[in-house]
Amino acid sequence: MKVLIIEDEHATALRLQKLLKEIDADIEIIDILDSIESTVNWYRKNPPPELVFQDIQLADGSSFEIFKAIEIDNPVIFITAFDQYAIDAFKVNSVDYLLKPINKKQLAESLEKFKRWFAEKKPEIDYPALAKLVRKEDYQKRFIVRYGQKIKSIDTSQIAYFFTESSNNFFRTFDNKTYPLDYSLDKLEGMLDPDLYFRINRQFIIHIKAIDEMYTYSKSRVKIELIPSCKIDTIASTERSGDFKKWLGGERD
């Protein structure tokens, strides 16, 4: 069986590869990819694999974007670190899923499910439709932060904006408290509800309700005043200003 792994956490990908070979020595791992871009390019140059293990959140966004870029009809077993996904949607569409950290027993059961799926020759799965079903369920609900000896859970709905300062990542809540963040802004883009959050530039992702005032700025940019206020200038970059204005109007792809 030819298997493709799409996973941006190197340790997880290697563990999955090792477990697959332990379960079935005839499995051939044909490649390990770590981003939407590399996956789309791979599919355009190679015949489809028999089975794919695909992380839902990749470094450059939600892996469902892959299905928007190219047509895929091979079976996929999804991998997720979060249990708030629309699990019923996966079951209805005969797609299996694995929760991280992956254990050998669950992996073996998923492989058996795939073999039954293949033997029964079930209808092709509409992955774009599946993406729509899970879209509202797969966004991060809470963030765990650690500062000093303390650990705190913050609901995403309380976060006004995420930002980078001096090469470190933070978020600020609507009650004007700032916390350190372990995720990069690139990773965060795929974890946040795009109806509520927008990345205005390399340094900021903002909540729609954090916008206080907006002004036209040079080179077709938009200057934004945030609530709570921020000492760093928050300006929608030239390349993002057009999409930002569409987002403000409620338009989405």
C-alpha positions, 0 to 999 in steps of 0.5 A, spaced: 500 500 500 502 506 497 501 511 503 502 519 503 503 523 510 501 530 510 504 533 517 508 539 519 510 536 526 516 532 524 516 528 530 509 526 529 510 524 522 516 520 524 512 516 529 506 515 524 511 512 519 514 508 524 507 505 527 505 504 520 511 499 518 510 496 525 502 494 523 504 492 516 511 491 513 508 492 506 506 499 507 510 504 503 511 511 505 512 514 498 513 521 501 512 526 507 509 533 506 508 539 511 504 544 507 499 546 503 503 549 498 508 542 497 502 538 497 498 541 491 505 541 488 506 534 489 499 532 487 500 535 480 506 531 479 505 524 482 500 519 481 495 519 487 497 515 493 492 509 495 491 512 502 493 519 505 494 521 513 493 528 513 493 533 519 488 538 519 492 544 521 498 545 517 503 551 518 500 555 512 493 554 514 487 549 514 489 543 510 482 543 507 485 548 502 488 543 498 481 540 496 480 547 494 486 548 489 486 541 486 481 535 485 482 529 490 479 522 490 483 518 494 481 516 501 484 520 507 485 519 514 485 526 518 489 527 524 487 532 529 490 535 535 483 538 537 477 534 539 472 539 537 471 537 530 465 535 527 466 528 528 459 526 525 461 529 519 467 525 518 463 519 520 457 520 515 462 521 509 466 515 511 472 518 512 476 516 519 480 521 523 485 520 529 486 524 535 493 526 537 498 523 540 496 517 535 496 510 538 498 504 535 491 501 536 487 506 533 491 507 527 490 499 526 483 500 527 483 506 522 487 502 517 482 496 517 476 501 516 480 503 510 481 496 507 473 495 508 472 502 505 476 500 499 473 493 499 466 495 499 468 500 493 464 506 496 462 512 493 467 518 492 467 523 498 466 530 497 472 533 500 470 540 499 463 539 502 466 536 508 470 542 509 464 546 509 461 541 514 467 542 519 469 549 518 465 552 524 467 546 528 475 546 527 477 553 530 481 553 536 476 554 542 481 556 547 488 557 548 493 555 554 498 560 556 503 559 561 507 565 565 511 564 571 508 558 575 501 559 573 497 556 567 491 559 564 486 557 559 483 563 555 477 563 551 478 565 544 472 569 544 476 574 549 482 575 544 482 582 541 488 581 537 494 577 536 501 580 534 509 579 534 513 584 537 521 583 538 520 576 534 516 574 540 508 572 539 503 575 544 495 576 544 491 581 548 484 580 551 479 585 550 480 587 558 487 589 556 491 583 558 497 581 554 499 573 554 505 570 551 503 565 545 507 559 543 504 559 536 506 563 530 501 567 526 502 563 520 500 557 524 494 561 527 491 563 521 488 556 520 486 556 527 482 562 527 475 563 525 476 567 518 469 570 520 472 574 526 479 574 525 483 577 519 491 578 518 492 585 516 499 584 516 505 580 518 505 582 525 497 582 526 491 578 526 485 582 529 478 581 531 472 584 528 470 587 534 477 590 536 476 595 530 475 602 533 477 607 527 479 606 520 483 611 516 485 611 509 493 611 508 498 611 503 499 606 498 492 604 498 493 601 505 488 602 511 490 605 518 486 601 524 485 604 531 484 598 536 481 596 542 484 595 547 489 600 544 496 598 541 503 602 541 505 599 535 502 602 528 496 597 526 496 598 518 493 593 513 498 592 508 498 594 501 497 586 498 492 585 504 488 591 504 483 589 498 481 583 502 481 586 508 475 591 505 472 585 503 472 581 510 469 588 513 463 587 508 462 580 510 465 577 503 469 570 503 471 565 498 
